[in-house]
């Protein structure tokens, strides 16, 4: 399965510890494609429709619904946790000006 940045997947986040977001839920892939295409883990951040005005939540629209990206719950997951692709965040209509320009530098072994 080819996983790309800004795609949304249904991800099994269990088991968890403490206050980590539990259960299976939509997550946005934020890791760069160089990482996504070369190793078997991706960096994701869960999404929620429960609007809370925390400074660590970025608003977006996904499939016509207002949602939030829960940046305080970023985690790296194995590709085996990815259940199915749900779609892609439209960068033109999302409210992620700081997030959109974020880059992660990854050095892969040769």
N, CA, C and O atoms as CSV, one atom per row, in Angstrom:
chain,resi,resn,atom,element,x,y,z
A,1,UNK,N,N,0.853,-1.179,0.000
A,1,UNK,CA,C,0.000,0.000,0.000
A,1,UNK,C,C,0.897,1.241,0.000
A,1,UNK,O,O,1.752,1.385,0.874
A,2,UNK,N,N,0.711,2.121,-0.958
A,2,UNK,CA,C,1.473,3.370,-1.024
A,2,UNK,C,C,0.778,4.403,-0.149
A,2,UNK,O,O,-0.366,4.779,-0.404
A,3,UNK,N,N,1.475,4.856,0.877
A,3,UNK,CA,C,0.933,5.839,1.819
A,3,UNK,C,C,1.602,7.171,1.532
A,3,UNK,O,O,2.824,7.240,1.397
A,4,UNK,N,N,0.802,8.238,1.439
A,4,UNK,CA,C,1.329,9.553,1.104
A,4,UNK,C,C,0.929,10.594,2.140
A,4,UNK,O,O,-0.084,10.467,2.828
A,5,UNK,N,N,1.756,11.623,2.225
A,5,UNK,CA,C,1.502,12.731,3.145
A,5,UNK,C,C,0.171,13.401,2.816
A,5,UNK,O,O,-0.189,13.547,1.648
A,6,UNK,N,N,-0.547,13.800,3.842
A,6,UNK,CA,C,-1.848,14.480,3.791
A,6,UNK,C,C,-2.995,13.552,3.424
A,6,UNK,O,O,-4.115,14.016,3.208
A,7,UNK,N,N,-2.739,12.248,3.350
A,7,UNK,CA,C,-3.835,11.304,3.199
A,7,UNK,C,C,-4.384,10.977,4.591
A,7,UNK,O,O,-3.673,11.058,5.592
A,8,UNK,N,N,-5.659,10.608,4.625
A,8,UNK,CA,C,-6.312,10.251,5.876
A,8,UNK,C,C,-6.617,8.761,5.833
A,8,UNK,O,O,-7.199,8.260,4.870
A,9,UNK,N,N,-6.218,8.061,6.886
A,9,UNK,CA,C,-6.438,6.628,7.011
A,9,UNK,C,C,-7.196,6.322,8.291
A,9,UNK,O,O,-7.077,7.041,9.283
A,10,UNK,N,N,-7.964,5.265,8.261
A,10,UNK,CA,C,-8.528,4.720,9.475
A,10,UNK,C,C,-7.412,3.895,10.108
A,10,UNK,O,O,-6.894,2.965,9.489
A,11,UNK,N,N,-7.040,4.240,11.353
A,11,UNK,CA,C,-5.876,3.640,12.003
A,11,UNK,C,C,-6.289,3.041,13.340
A,11,UNK,O,O,-7.014,3.667,14.114
A,12,UNK,N,N,-5.823,1.823,13.604
A,12,UNK,CA,C,-6.057,1.176,14.893
A,12,UNK,C,C,-5.006,1.688,15.875
A,12,UNK,O,O,-3.834,1.330,15.753
A,13,UNK,N,N,-5.390,2.506,16.835
A,13,UNK,CA,C,-4.452,3.114,17.775
A,13,UNK,C,C,-4.300,2.306,19.061
A,13,UNK,O,O,-3.494,2.674,19.916
A,14,UNK,N,N,-5.050,1.214,19.222
A,14,UNK,CA,C,-4.917,0.389,20.426
A,14,UNK,C,C,-3.768,-0.596,20.260
A,14,UNK,O,O,-3.515,-1.036,19.138
A,15,UNK,N,N,-3.081,-0.952,21.293
A,15,UNK,CA,C,-3.274,-0.538,22.677
A,15,UNK,C,C,-2.643,0.830,22.932
A,15,UNK,O,O,-1.732,1.258,22.222
A,16,UNK,N,N,-3.143,1.487,23.945
A,16,UNK,CA,C,-2.645,2.801,24.327
A,16,UNK,C,C,-2.309,2.806,25.810
A,16,UNK,O,O,-2.602,1.859,26.540
A,17,UNK,N,N,-1.685,3.902,26.234
A,17,UNK,CA,C,-1.330,4.072,27.644
A,17,UNK,C,C,-1.817,5.446,28.084
A,17,UNK,O,O,-1.708,6.418,27.336
A,18,UNK,N,N,-2.352,5.526,29.296
A,18,UNK,CA,C,-2.738,6.819,29.874
A,18,UNK,C,C,-3.776,7.556,29.053
A,18,UNK,O,O,-4.822,7.004,28.711
A,19,UNK,N,N,-3.482,8.801,28.742
A,19,UNK,CA,C,-4.441,9.676,28.063
A,19,UNK,C,C,-4.282,9.702,26.542
A,19,UNK,O,O,-4.821,10.588,25.879
A,20,UNK,N,N,-3.554,8.746,25.992
A,20,UNK,CA,C,-3.441,8.678,24.543
A,20,UNK,C,C,-4.810,8.408,23.928
A,20,UNK,O,O,-5.649,7.741,24.534
A,21,UNK,N,N,-5.030,8.926,22.731
A,21,UNK,CA,C,-6.294,8.693,22.039
A,21,UNK,C,C,-6.400,7.214,21.723
A,21,UNK,O,O,-5.480,6.605,21.176
A,22,UNK,N,N,-7.551,6.650,22.083
A,22,UNK,CA,C,-7.765,5.222,21.930
A,22,UNK,C,C,-8.607,4.921,20.691
A,22,UNK,O,O,-9.056,5.826,19.989
A,23,UNK,N,N,-8.799,3.687,20.453
A,23,UNK,CA,C,-9.682,3.075,19.466
A,23,UNK,C,C,-9.189,3.273,18.037
A,23,UNK,O,O,-8.082,3.757,17.801
A,24,UNK,N,N,-10.025,2.893,17.111
A,24,UNK,CA,C,-9.739,3.047,15.694
A,24,UNK,C,C,-10.369,4.353,15.240
A,24,UNK,O,O,-11.561,4.585,15.442
A,25,UNK,N,N,-9.561,5.198,14.629
A,25,UNK,CA,C,-10.077,6.508,14.232
A,25,UNK,C,C,-9.325,7.043,13.029
A,25,UNK,O,O,-8.252,6.541,12.694
A,26,UNK,N,N,-9.885,8.072,12.365
A,26,UNK,CA,C,-9.184,8.677,11.240
A,26,UNK,C,C,-7.922,9.399,11.723
A,26,UNK,O,O,-7.926,10.072,12.753
A,27,UNK,N,N,-6.854,9.242,10.959
A,27,UNK,CA,C,-5.594,9.914,11.265
A,27,UNK,C,C,-5.019,10.494,9.979
A,27,UNK,O,O,-5.127,9.894,8.909
A,28,UNK,N,N,-4.412,11.661,10.100
A,28,UNK,CA,C,-3.755,12.327,8.987
A,28,UNK,C,C,-2.287,11.937,8.977
A,28,UNK,O,O,-1.613,12.016,10.004
A,29,UNK,N,N,-1.789,11.516,7.822
A,29,UNK,CA,C,-0.370,11.192,7.673
A,29,UNK,C,C,0.396,12.498,7.516
A,29,UNK,O,O,0.110,13.287,6.615
A,30,UNK,N,N,1.378,12.728,8.402
A,30,UNK,CA,C,2.155,13.967,8.328
A,30,UNK,C,C,3.621,13.711,8.006
A,30,UNK,O,O,4.371,14.659,7.775
A,31,UNK,N,N,4.042,12.457,7.986
A,31,UNK,CA,C,5.446,12.176,7.661
A,31,UNK,C,C,5.688,12.415,6.175
A,31,UNK,O,O,4.774,12.269,5.364
A,32,UNK,N,N,6.924,12.785,5.816
A,32,UNK,CA,C,7.231,13.064,4.406
A,32,UNK,C,C,7.195,11.781,3.575
A,32,UNK,O,O,7.428,10.686,4.087
A,33,UNK,N,N,6.901,11.939,2.293
A,33,UNK,CA,C,6.800,10.780,1.413
A,33,UNK,C,C,8.109,10.006,1.316
A,33,UNK,O,O,8.086,8.794,1.102
A,34,UNK,N,N,9.247,10.675,1.468
A,34,UNK,CA,C,10.532,9.963,1.451
A,34,UNK,C,C,10.562,8.910,2.556
A,34,UNK,O,O,11.118,7.827,2.371
A,35,UNK,N,N,9.974,9.222,3.687
A,35,UNK,CA,C,9.880,8.268,4.790
A,35,UNK,C,C,8.782,7.241,4.514
A,35,UNK,O,O,8.994,6.040,4.676
A,36,UNK,N,N,7.617,7.715,4.101
A,36,UNK,CA,C,6.464,6.841,3.884
A,36,UNK,C,C,6.749,5.748,2.858
A,36,UNK,O,O,6.246,4.631,2.986
A,37,UNK,N,N,7.548,6.061,1.848
A,37,UNK,CA,C,7.791,5.124,0.755
A,37,UNK,C,C,8.983,4.203,0.994
A,37,UNK,O,O,9.217,3.285,0.208
A,38,UNK,N,N,9.747,4.433,2.075
A,38,UNK,CA,C,10.970,3.665,2.263
A,38,UNK,C,C,11.059,2.876,3.557
A,38,UNK,O,O,11.880,1.965,3.656
A,39,UNK,N,N,10.253,3.192,4.539
A,39,UNK,CA,C,10.265,2.411,5.776
A,39,UNK,C,C,8.839,2.008,6.124
A,39,UNK,O,O,7.889,2.533,5.544
A,40,UNK,N,N,8.686,1.114,7.031
A,40,UNK,CA,C,7.373,0.528,7.339
A,40,UNK,C,C,6.643,1.215,8.491
A,40,UNK,O,O,5.757,0.621,9.105
A,41,UNK,N,N,7.010,2.464,8.785
A,41,UNK,CA,C,6.275,3.249,9.781
A,41,UNK,C,C,5.934,4.605,9.176
A,41,UNK,O,O,6.606,5.084,8.263
A,42,UNK,N,N,4.873,5.212,9.707
A,42,UNK,CA,C,4.473,6.556,9.290
A,42,UNK,C,C,4.160,7.376,10.531
A,42,UNK,O,O,3.822,6.825,11.579
A,43,UNK,N,N,4.270,8.675,10.411
A,43,UNK,CA,C,3.907,9.577,11.500
A,43,UNK,C,C,2.503,10.092,11.209
A,43,UNK,O,O,2.236,10.643,10.141
A,44,UNK,N,N,1.607,9.901,12.181
A,44,UNK,CA,C,0.218,10.307,12.008
A,44,UNK,C,C,-0.217,11.180,13.175
A,44,UNK,O,O,0.401,11.190,14.240
A,45,UNK,N,N,-1.280,11.898,12.946
A,45,UNK,CA,C,-1.926,12.646,14.015
A,45,UNK,C,C,-3.430,12.376,13.919
A,45,UNK,O,O,-4.017,12.524,12.847
A,46,UNK,N,N,-4.051,11.986,15.022
A,46,UNK,CA,C,-5.483,11.673,14.998
A,46,UNK,C,C,-6.329,12.889,14.636
A,46,UNK,O,O,-5.912,14.036,14.799
A,47,UNK,N,N,-7.524,12.603,14.141
A,47,UNK,CA,C,-8.490,13.648,13.819
A,47,UNK,C,C,-9.725,13.440,14.693
A,47,UNK,O,O,-10.033,12.323,15.109
A,48,UNK,N,N,-10.419,14.538,14.958
A,48,UNK,CA,C,-11.638,14.472,15.761
A,48,UNK,C,C,-12.644,15.501,15.250
A,48,UNK,O,O,-12.273,16.508,14.645
A,49,UNK,N,N,-13.900,15.233,15.500
A,49,UNK,CA,C,-14.947,16.217,15.207
A,49,UNK,C,C,-15.447,16.860,16.490
A,49,UNK,O,O,-16.322,17.725,16.450
A,50,UNK,N,N,-14.906,16.449,17.620
A,50,UNK,CA,C,-15.263,17.042,18.913
A,50,UNK,C,C,-14.473,18.333,19.081
A,50,UNK,O,O,-13.329,18.313,19.534
A,51,UNK,N,N,-15.077,19.437,18.720
A,51,UNK,CA,C,-14.385,20.718,18.724
A,51,UNK,C,C,-14.050,21.237,20.109
A,51,UNK,O,O,-14.940,21.583,20.887
A,52,UNK,N,N,-12.791,21.288,20.404
A,52,UNK,CA,C,-12.299,21.910,21.640
A,52,UNK,C,C,-11.272,22.938,21.208
A,52,UNK,O,O,-10.499,22.694,20.282
A,53,UNK,N,N,-11.258,24.061,21.855
A,53,UNK,CA,C,-10.366,25.140,21.417
A,53,UNK,C,C,-9.003,25.062,22.100
A,53,UNK,O,O,-8.569,26.013,22.749
A,54,UNK,N,N,-8.337,23.924,21.947
A,54,UNK,CA,C,-6.985,23.788,22.466
A,54,UNK,C,C,-6.010,24.397,21.454
A,54,UNK,O,O,-6.252,24.335,20.249
A,55,UNK,N,N,-4.914,24.982,21.934
A,55,UNK,CA,C,-3.942,25.555,20.988
A,55,UNK,C,C,-3.222,24.493,20.164
A,55,UNK,O,O,-2.544,24.824,19.192
A,56,UNK,N,N,-3.359,23.231,20.534
A,56,UNK,CA,C,-2.689,22.149,19.805
A,56,UNK,C,C,-3.618,21.466,18.807
A,56,UNK,O,O,-3.327,20.363,18.344
A,57,UNK,N,N,-4.722,22.107,18.477
A,57,UNK,CA,C,-5.665,21.557,17.502
A,57,UNK,C,C,-5.695,22.478,16.282
A,57,UNK,O,O,-5.818,23.696,16.410
A,58,UNK,N,N,-5.582,21.878,15.106
A,58,UNK,CA,C,-5.638,22.635,13.852
A,58,UNK,C,C,-6.940,22.278,13.145
A,58,UNK,O,O,-7.254,21.102,12.963
A,59,UNK,N,N,-7.682,23.285,12.754
A,59,UNK,CA,C,-8.968,23.058,12.098
A,59,UNK,C,C,-8.760,22.665,10.643
A,59,UNK,O,O,-7.803,23.096,9.999
A,60,UNK,N,N,-9.666,21.843,10.139
A,60,UNK,CA,C,-9.626,21.438,8.740
A,60,UNK,C,C,-11.023,21.009,8.321
A,60,UNK,O,O,-11.940,20.942,9.140
A,61,UNK,N,N,-11.169,20.723,7.043
A,61,UNK,CA,C,-12.403,20.134,6.527
A,61,UNK,C,C,-12.021,18.819,5.870
A,61,UNK,O,O,-11.047,18.724,5.123
A,62,UNK,N,N,-12.825,17.810,6.177
A,62,UNK,CA,C,-12.593,16.512,5.571
A,62,UNK,C,C,-13.931,15.907,5.209
A,62,UNK,O,O,-14.795,15.728,6.068
A,63,UNK,N,N,-14.101,15.594,3.946
A,63,UNK,CA,C,-15.347,15.027,3.434
A,63,UNK,C,C,-16.546,15.886,3.806
A,63,UNK,O,O,-17.592,15.374,4.204
A,64,UNK,N,N,-16.382,17.198,3.672
A,64,UNK,CA,C,-17.472,18.137,3.920
A,64,UNK,C,C,-17.786,18.422,5.371
A,64,UNK,O,O,-18.753,19.124,5.666
A,65,UNK,N,N,-16.978,17.887,6.295
A,65,UNK,CA,C,-17.238,18.102,7.727
A,65,UNK,C,C,-16.097,18.875,8.354
A,65,UNK,O,O,-14.933,18.702,7.993
A,66,UNK,N,N,-16.456,19.740,9.310
A,66,UNK,CA,C,-15.434,20.420,10.087
A,66,UNK,C,C,-14.799,19.411,11.035
A,66,UNK,O,O,-15.489,18.599,11.652
A,67,UNK,N,N,-13.491,19.473,11.141
A,67,UNK,CA,C,-12.766,18.550,12.013
A,67,UNK,C,C,-11.566,19.273,12.601
A,67,UNK,O,O,-11.274,20.418,12.253
A,68,UNK,N,N,-10.888,18.590,13.486
A,68,UNK,CA,C,-9.650,19.113,14.054
A,68,UNK,C,C,-8.585,18.041,13.986
A,68,UNK,O,O,-8.860,16.852,14.145
A,69,UNK,N,N,-7.378,18.482,13.747
A,69,UNK,CA,C,-6.218,17.606,13.766
A,69,UNK,C,C,-5.593,17.771,15.146
A,69,UNK,O,O,-5.244,18.881,15.547
A,70,UNK,N,N,-5.455,16.673,15.863
A,70,UNK,CA,C,-5.020,16.689,17.265
A,70,UNK,C,C,-3.493,16.586,17.307
A,70,UNK,O,O,-2.937,15.493,17.416
A,71,UNK,N,N,-2.826,17.739,17.218
A,71,UNK,CA,C,-1.373,17.766,17.113
A,71,UNK,C,C,-0.662,17.331,18.395
A,71,UNK,O,O,0.507,16.949,18.341
A,72,UNK,N,N,-1.338,17.381,19.543
A,72,UNK,CA,C,-0.692,16.934,20.784
A,72,UNK,C,C,-0.701,15.412,20.919
A,72,UNK,O,O,-0.213,14.882,21.917
A,73,UNK,N,N,-1.247,14.702,19.931
A,73,UNK,CA,C,-1.291,13.237,19.968
A,73,UNK,C,C,-0.539,12.610,18.791
A,73,UNK,O,O,-0.829,11.478,18.402
A,74,UNK,N,N,0.425,13.340,18.223
A,74,UNK,CA,C,1.224,12.812,17.115
A,74,UNK,C,C,1.927,11.540,17.569
A,74,UNK,O,O,2.448,11.464,18.682
A,75,UNK,N,N,1.935,10.539,16.684
A,75,UNK,CA,C,2.659,9.310,17.003
A,75,UNK,C,C,3.109,8.594,15.736
A,75,UNK,O,O,2.556,8.789,14.654
A,76,UNK,N,N,4.114,7.773,15.904
A,76,UNK,CA,C,4.606,6.939,14.819
A,76,UNK,C,C,3.942,5.576,14.946
A,76,UNK,O,O,3.916,4.991,16.029
A,77,UNK,N,N,3.405,5.070,13.840
A,77,UNK,CA,C,2.734,3.775,13.861
A,77,UNK,C,C,3.265,2.900,12.737
A,77,UNK,O,O,3.719,3.395,11.706
A,78,UNK,N,N,3.202,1.613,12.948
A,78,UNK,CA,C,3.549,0.643,11.934
A,78,UNK,C,C,2.481,0.654,10.847
A,78,UNK,O,O,1.304,0.883,11.128
A,79,UNK,N,N,2.889,0.407,9.614
A,79,UNK,CA,C,1.922,0.385,8.507
A,79,UNK,C,C,0.817,-0.643,8.722
A,79,UNK,O,O,-0.271,-0.500,8.163
A,80,UNK,N,N,1.075,-1.673,9.518
A,80,UNK,CA,C,0.072,-2.686,9.797
A,80,UNK,C,C,-1.125,-2.163,10.569
A,80,UNK,O,O,-2.173,-2.808,10.597
A,81,UNK,N,N,-0.984,-0.999,11.199
A,81,UNK,CA,C,-2.115,-0.391,11.920
A,81,UNK,C,C,-3.073,0.348,10.984
A,81,UNK,O,O,-4.188,0.691,11.376
A,82,UNK,N,N,-2.633,0.592,9.743
A,82,UNK,CA,C,-3.447,1.326,8.782
A,82,UNK,C,C,-4.509,0.371,8.225
A,82,UNK,O,O,-4.172,-0.615,7.570
A,83,UNK,N,N,-5.770,0.657,8.478
A,83,UNK,CA,C,-6.850,-0.238,8.070
A,83,UNK,C,C,-7.273,0.034,6.632
A,83,UNK,O,O,-7.307,-0.879,5.807
A,84,UNK,N,N,-7.595,1.285,6.335
A,84,UNK,CA,C,-7.951,1.634,4.956
A,84,UNK,C,C,-7.841,3.144,4.760
A,84,UNK,O,O,-7.941,3.923,5.708
A,85,UNK,N,N,-7.637,3.527,3.522
A,85,UNK,CA,C,-7.560,4.944,3.164
A,85,UNK,C,C,-8.967,5.517,3.119
A,85,UNK,O,O,-9.875,4.933,2.528
A,86,UNK,N,N,-9.131,6.684,3.760
A,86,UNK,CA,C,-10.430,7.356,3.777
A,86,UNK,C,C,-10.492,8.522,2.806
A,86,UNK,O,O,-11.580,8.933,2.403
A,87,UNK,N,N,-9.343,9.060,2.426
A,87,UNK,CA,C,-9.328,10.208,1.534
A,87,UNK,C,C,-8.072,11.022,1.726
A,87,UNK,O,O,-7.039,10.511,2.159
A,88,UNK,N,N,-8.175,12.287,1.400
A,88,UNK,CA,C,-7.035,13.198,1.453
A,88,UNK,C,C,-7.524,14.560,1.906
A,88,UNK,O,O,-8.599,15.010,1.510
A,89,UNK,N,N,-6.724,15.215,2.742
A,89,UNK,CA,C,-7.032,16.593,3.144
A,89,UNK,C,C,-6.751,17.497,1.957
A,89,UNK,O,O,-5.680,17.421,1.354
A,90,UNK,N,N,-7.695,18.340,1.625
A,90,UNK,CA,C,-7.489,19.310,0.550
A,90,UNK,C,C,-6.745,20.487,1.130
A,90,UNK,O,O,-7.305,21.256,1.911
A,91,UNK,N,N,-5.479,20.638,0.754
A,91,UNK,CA,C,-4.654,21.700,1.328
A,91,UNK,C,C,-5.191,23.097,1.002
A,91,UNK,O,O,-4.918,24.052,1.728
A,92,UNK,N,N,-5.954,23.215,-0.088
A,92,UNK,CA,C,-6.485,24.531,-0.447
A,92,UNK,C,C,-7.607,24.972,0.478
A,92,UNK,O,O,-7.824,26.169,0.663
A,93,UNK,N,N,-8.334,24.002,1.069
A,93,UNK,CA,C,-9.461,24.378,1.922
A,93,UNK,C,C,-9.204,24.084,3.388
A,93,UNK,O,O,-10.087,24.287,4.222
A,94,UNK,N,N,-8.015,23.612,3.715
A,94,UNK,CA,C,-7.726,23.356,5.127
A,94,UNK,C,C,-7.247,24.638,5.784
A,94,UNK,O,O,-6.857,25.595,5.114
A,95,UNK,N,N,-7.283,24.635,7.090
A,95,UNK,CA,C,-6.869,25.806,7.856
A,95,UNK,C,C,-5.557,25.504,8.559
A,95,UNK,O,O,-5.440,25.645,9.776
A,96,UNK,N,N,-4.573,25.085,7.772
A,96,UNK,CA,C,-3.305,24.637,8.334
A,96,UNK,C,C,-2.128,25.454,7.813
A,96,UNK,O,O,-1.166,24.865,7.321
A,97,UNK,N,N,-2.159,26.770,7.898
A,97,UNK,CA,C,-1.074,27.539,7.279
A,97,UNK,C,C,0.298,27.206,7.848
A,97,UNK,O,O,1.269,27.138,7.093
A,98,UNK,N,N,0.408,26.996,9.156
A,98,UNK,CA,C,1.713,26.660,9.737
A,98,UNK,C,C,2.065,25.218,9.446
A,98,UNK,O,O,3.220,24.904,9.160
A,99,UNK,N,N,1.098,24.354,9.515
A,99,UNK,CA,C,1.310,22.927,9.349
A,99,UNK,C,C,1.637,22.579,7.903
A,99,UNK,O,O,2.453,21.694,7.648
A,100,UNK,N,N,1.019,23.255,6.974
A,100,UNK,CA,C,1.178,22.972,5.556
A,100,UNK,C,C,2.634,23.129,5.123
A,100,UNK,O,O,3.105,22.397,4.251
A,101,UNK,N,N,3.342,24.070,5.721
A,101,UNK,CA,C,4.719,24.340,5.331
A,101,UNK,C,C,5.738,23.589,6.171
A,101,UNK,O,O,6.941,23.787,6.001
A,102,UNK,N,N,5.277,22.726,7.077
A,102,UNK,CA,C,6.172,21.979,7.934
A,102,UNK,C,C,6.949,20.969,7.102
A,102,UNK,O,O,6.377,20.290,6.249
A,103,UNK,N,N,8.230,20.870,7.347
A,103,UNK,CA,C,9.035,19.865,6.672
A,103,UNK,C,C,9.796,19.074,7.718
A,103,UNK,O,O,10.242,19.610,8.733
A,104,UNK,N,N,9.932,17.804,7.449
A,104,UNK,CA,C,10.736,16.935,8.309
A,104,UNK,C,C,11.939,16.487,7.489
A,104,UNK,O,O,11.785,16.010,6.364
A,105,UNK,N,N,13.104,16.635,8.033
A,105,UNK,CA,C,14.311,16.189,7.350
A,105,UNK,C,C,14.576,14.750,7.757
A,105,UNK,O,O,14.694,14.442,8.942
A,106,UNK,N,N,14.668,13.891,6.787
A,106,UNK,CA,C,14.901,12.484,7.047
A,106,UNK,C,C,16.110,12.039,6.247
A,106,UNK,O,O,16.177,12.268,5.039
A,107,UNK,N,N,17.058,11.412,6.904
A,107,UNK,CA,C,18.214,10.829,6.226
A,107,UNK,C,C,18.039,9.325,6.219
A,107,UNK,O,O,17.983,8.694,7.274
A,108,UNK,N,N,17.954,8.760,5.045
A,108,UNK,CA,C,17.788,7.323,4.925
A,108,UNK,C,C,19.123,6.674,4.642
A,108,UNK,O,O,19.936,7.245,3.915
A,109,UNK,N,N,19.378,5.492,5.194
A,109,UNK,CA,C,20.642,4.813,4.925
A,109,UNK,C,C,20.730,4.425,3.449
A,109,UNK,O,O,19.724,4.130,2.805
A,110,UNK,N,N,21.934,4.433,2.943
A,110,UNK,CA,C,22.101,4.084,1.519
A,110,UNK,C,C,22.552,2.658,1.350
A,110,UNK,O,O,22.740,2.200,0.223
